[in-house]
């Protein structure tokens, strides 16, 4: 049987820490809990060979996931389709897919924000603020080309993204969706609302 490398052990510790912090909370999760979940001997202190403290572990775990999140968003919105309606569909698909893949990180961010505001501020600036900015710039570009008519592109982007992200956030936190609407119906309504807000030609 192949031996586990230090890198593999570190990765497993990060994965289990994210899972436990999301399900139990940071304070309710002990170093021993993480060690046992990672296949290490509880009480052995083996975790400290990879991370100096539980707080450092949280910071590493969140930073790793935030970097992954930022890369996925950047790759997806690097070249939005020229057709505004296709771009809206891509935006919705990407945002939901990325948020679904990072449900544990969302739980941790909302649950632990008060204890680690500086950590999650980096998440906001590195991922979410960038997404809002890109969306606002895209809408402004549509307006400049006469493809949309919006008085405030930045605020419109904020409204559209807020309504889009609220659905997976609520589902992640309490297992319910706005109005308990199924995803297909919600996305169809969101798309119609977004197209109307941008005043896109319905025939396009």
C-alpha positions in Angstrom: 0.0 0.0 0.0 1.4 3.4 -1.1 2.4 5.7 1.7 0.6 9.0 2.0 2.8 12.0 1.2 2.9 15.1 3.4 1.2 17.1 0.6 -1.7 14.6 0.5 -2.1 14.6 4.2 -2.1 18.4 4.2 -4.8 18.4 1.5 -6.9 15.9 3.4 -6.7 18.0 6.6 -7.8 21.1 4.7 -10.7 19.2 3.1 -11.9 17.8 6.4 -11.5 21.1 8.2 -13.7 22.9 5.7 -16.3 20.1 6.0 -16.3 20.2 9.9 -16.2 24.0 10.2 -19.2 24.2 7.8 -21.2 21.5 9.6 -20.3 22.2 13.2 -18.9 25.6 13.3 -15.3 26.8 14.0 -15.6 26.9 17.8 -17.3 23.6 18.1 -14.7 21.8 16.0 -11.5 20.8 17.9 -8.1 20.0 16.5 -8.7 16.4 17.7 -11.9 16.3 15.6 -10.0 17.4 12.5 -7.2 14.9 13.1 -9.6 12.0 13.5 -11.6 12.9 10.4 -8.3 13.2 8.5 -7.2 9.7 9.5 -4.7 10.9 12.0 -4.4 9.8 15.6 -6.5 11.9 17.9 -4.5 13.8 20.5 -1.2 13.1 18.7 -0.7 16.7 17.7 0.0 15.5 14.1 -1.9 18.3 12.7 0.6 20.8 14.0 3.2 19.3 11.7 1.3 21.0 8.9 -0.4 24.0 10.5 0.7 26.0 13.5 -2.8 26.5 14.9 -6.5 25.9 14.2 -6.9 29.5 13.2 -4.1 29.2 10.7 -5.8 26.0 9.3 -9.0 28.0 8.8 -7.1 30.8 7.0 -5.3 28.3 4.8 -8.5 26.4 4.0 -10.6 29.5 3.2 -7.8 31.1 1.2 -7.3 27.9 -0.9 -11.1 27.7 -1.6 -11.3 31.4 -2.3 -8.4 31.2 -4.8 -10.2 28.3 -6.6 -13.5 30.3 -6.6 -11.7 33.4 -8.0 -10.1 31.3 -10.8 -13.4 29.7 -11.8 -15.2 33.0 -12.0 -12.3 34.7 -13.9 -12.1 31.9 -16.4 -15.9 31.8 -16.9 -16.4 35.6 -17.5 -13.2 36.2 -19.3 -15.0 36.3 -22.7 -18.8 36.7 -22.4 -20.8 35.9 -25.6 -21.6 38.8 -27.8 -25.3 38.0 -27.7 -26.5 39.6 -24.4 -29.1 36.9 -23.8 -26.4 34.2 -24.2 -24.2 36.1 -21.9 -27.0 36.2 -19.2 -27.5 32.5 -19.5 -23.7 31.9 -19.1 -23.6 34.2 -16.1 -26.4 32.4 -14.4 -25.0 29.0 -15.1 -21.5 29.9 -13.9 -22.6 31.7 -10.7 -24.8 28.8 -9.7 -22.3 26.1 -10.6 -19.5 27.8 -8.7 -21.7 28.5 -5.6 -22.9 24.9 -5.6 -19.4 23.6 -5.6 -18.5 25.8 -2.7 -21.5 25.3 -0.4 -19.3 24.6 2.6 -17.3 27.8 2.1 -20.6 29.8 1.9 -21.7 28.3 5.2 -18.4 29.1 6.9 -18.3 32.6 5.5 -21.8 33.5 6.8 -21.4 31.6 10.1 -17.9 32.8 11.0 -17.7 36.3 9.5 -18.0 38.0 12.9 -14.9 36.2 14.2 -12.7 36.6 11.2 -13.9 39.7 9.3 -10.5 40.4 7.7 -10.3 36.9 6.3 -13.7 37.1 4.6 -13.1 40.7 3.4 -10.3 39.1 1.3 -12.9 36.8 -0.1 -15.2 39.7 -0.9 -12.6 41.7 -2.6 -11.0 38.8 -4.4 -14.2 37.1 -5.8 -17.5 38.8 -5.2 -16.5 42.5 -5.7 -14.7 41.5 -8.9 -17.8 39.7 -10.2 -20.0 42.7 -9.5 -17.5 45.0 -11.2 -17.2 42.8 -14.3 -21.0 42.6 -14.6 -21.4 46.3 -14.2 -18.8 47.0 -16.8 -20.5 44.5 -19.2 -23.8 46.3 -18.8 -22.2 49.6 -19.3 -20.6 48.3 -22.5 -24.0 47.1 -23.7 -25.4 50.6 -23.1 -22.5 52.3 -25.0 -23.2 50.1 -28.0 -26.9 50.8 -27.9 -27.8 47.2 -27.0 -29.3 48.0 -23.6 -30.8 51.0 -21.9 -29.9 51.3 -18.2 -29.6 54.5 -16.2 -27.2 52.9 -13.6 -25.2 49.9 -14.8 -23.5 49.3 -11.5 -26.7 49.3 -9.5 -28.4 47.1 -12.1 -25.6 44.6 -11.9 -25.9 44.6 -8.1 -29.7 43.9 -8.3 -29.4 41.2 -10.9 -26.5 39.4 -9.1 -28.1 39.8 -5.7 -31.3 38.1 -6.8 -29.3 35.4 -8.6 -27.1 34.5 -5.6 -29.8 34.7 -3.0 -31.4 31.4 -4.3 -28.3 29.2 -3.7 -27.4 31.0 -0.5 -30.9 30.3 1.0 -30.8 26.7 -0.2 -27.4 26.2 1.3 -28.3 27.7 4.7 -31.8 26.4 5.4 -32.6 23.9 2.7 -35.4 26.2 1.2 -35.4 28.4 -1.8 -37.2 31.7 -2.3 -40.9 30.8 -2.5 -39.8 27.1 -2.5 -39.5 27.6 -6.3 -37.7 24.9 -8.3 -34.5 26.0 -10.0 -35.7 25.9 -13.6 -38.7 28.1 -12.8 -36.6 30.6 -10.8 -33.9 30.8 -13.6 -36.5 31.3 -16.3 -38.1 34.1 -14.2 -34.7 35.6 -13.5 -33.8 35.6 -17.1 -37.0 37.4 -18.1 -36.5 39.9 -15.4 -32.9 40.5 -16.4 -33.8 41.0 -20.0 -36.5 43.4 -19.1 -34.3 45.4 -16.7 -31.7 45.7 -19.5 -34.4 46.5 -22.0 -33.1 43.9 -24.4 -35.0 43.4 -27.7 -37.4 40.5 -27.0 -37.0 39.3 -30.6 -33.2 38.9 -30.3 
